[in-house]
Amino acid sequence: MADETGDFTGRLRDLCGELARGDYAKIESLFAMTIDADASPMVQELAEAFGSMAVQIEAREYRLGEMLAELKEANRRLEDANRTVTTENVTLRSEVQRLSIEIDMTRKEREVSEIVETDYFRMLQERARAMRQRHGG
């Protein structure tokens, strides 16, 4: 029995080594050891424990892979949105500049109109007209 226990222990060690490297292909062999009548109760318990850990690790790796794929997709969408926002910002800056120029021109026209419509400006225009007439212009 000592020889068989060593054989089971060696197989258990080898299977656990494969699991540690991320190779889950032989996990069924590990679970088979949990019910093998020739394996000692200690080897059966260890095989059961390592098998359970391997299943949990494999499930976590799967979930992490799914999460990574979701994060990559979210990152791609964010990059697309960033490009869209950048393009829209350029367009908006151009529009703001155009509107600013338009507002400045409207303000200038209003200010000129306010000056031209004053009595003082009309009086200056009359004086200028009178001076031109006197000087032959």
Backbone hydrogen bonds, N-H to C=O, Kabsch-Sander energy under -0.5 kcal/mol:
donor,donor_aa,acceptor,acceptor_aa,energy
5,T,1,M,-2.8
6,G,2,A,-2.0
7,D,3,D,-2.0
8,F,4,E,-2.8
9,T,5,T,-2.9
10,G,6,G,-2.7
11,R,7,D,-2.4
12,L,8,F,-2.9
13,R,9,T,-2.7
14,D,10,G,-2.6
15,L,11,R,-2.9
16,C,12,L,-2.6
17,G,13,R,-2.1
18,E,14,D,-2.1
19,L,15,L,-2.3
20,A,16,C,-2.5
21,R,17,G,-1.3
22,G,19,L,-1.8
23,D,18,E,-2.7
24,Y,22,G,-0.9
27,I,24,Y,-1.5
29,S,26,K,-0.7
30,L,26,K,-1.3
31,F,27,I,-2.1
32,A,28,E,-2.2
33,M,29,S,-1.2
34,T,30,L,-0.6
34,T,31,F,-0.8
35,I,32,A,-1.0
36,D,32,A,-0.5
39,A,36,D,-1.3
44,Q,40,S,-2.6
45,E,41,P,-2.5
46,L,42,M,-2.6
47,A,43,V,-2.8
48,E,44,Q,-2.3
49,A,45,E,-2.6
50,F,46,L,-3.1
51,G,47,A,-2.5
52,S,48,E,-2.4
53,M,49,A,-2.4
54,A,50,F,-2.5
55,V,51,G,-2.3
56,Q,52,S,-2.3
57,I,53,M,-2.8
58,E,54,A,-2.8
59,A,55,V,-2.4
60,R,56,Q,-2.3
61,E,57,I,-2.8
62,Y,58,E,-2.2
63,R,59,A,-2.6
64,L,60,R,-3.1
65,G,61,E,-2.4
66,E,62,Y,-2.3
67,M,63,R,-2.9
68,L,64,L,-2.8
69,A,65,G,-2.3
70,E,66,E,-2.4
71,L,67,M,-2.8
72,K,68,L,-2.6
73,E,69,A,-2.2
74,A,70,E,-2.7
75,N,71,L,-2.7
76,R,72,K,-2.3
77,R,73,E,-2.4
78,L,74,A,-2.4
79,E,75,N,-2.5
80,D,76,R,-2.2
81,A,77,R,-2.7
82,N,78,L,-2.7
83,R,79,E,-2.2
84,T,80,D,-2.3
85,V,81,A,-2.9
86,T,82,N,-2.6
87,T,83,R,-2.3
88,E,84,T,-2.7
89,N,85,V,-2.6
90,V,86,T,-1.9
91,T,87,T,-2.1
92,L,88,E,-3.0
93,R,89,N,-2.8
94,S,90,V,-2.0
95,E,91,T,-2.3
96,V,92,L,-2.9
97,Q,93,R,-2.4
98,R,94,S,-2.3
99,L,95,E,-2.8
100,S,96,V,-2.4
101,I,97,Q,-2.1
102,E,98,R,-2.3
103,I,99,L,-2.9
104,D,100,S,-2.5
105,M,101,I,-2.4
106,T,102,E,-2.3
107,R,103,I,-2.8
108,K,104,D,-2.4
109,E,105,M,-2.5
110,R,106,T,-2.4
111,E,107,R,-2.7
112,V,108,K,-2.7
113,S,109,E,-2.7
114,E,110,R,-2.5
115,I,111,E,-1.9
116,V,112,V,-3.1
117,E,113,S,-1.8
118,T,115,I,-1.6
122,R,118,T,-1.9
123,M,119,D,-2.4
124,L,120,Y,-2.1
125,Q,121,F,-2.5
126,E,122,R,-2.3
127,R,123,M,-2.3
128,A,124,L,-2.6
129,R,125,Q,-2.6
130,A,126,E,-2.5
131,M,127,R,-2.5
132,R,128,A,-2.1
133,Q,129,R,-2.2
134,R,130,A,-1.9
135,H,131,M,-1.8
136,G,133,Q,-0.6
137,G,132,R,-3.5
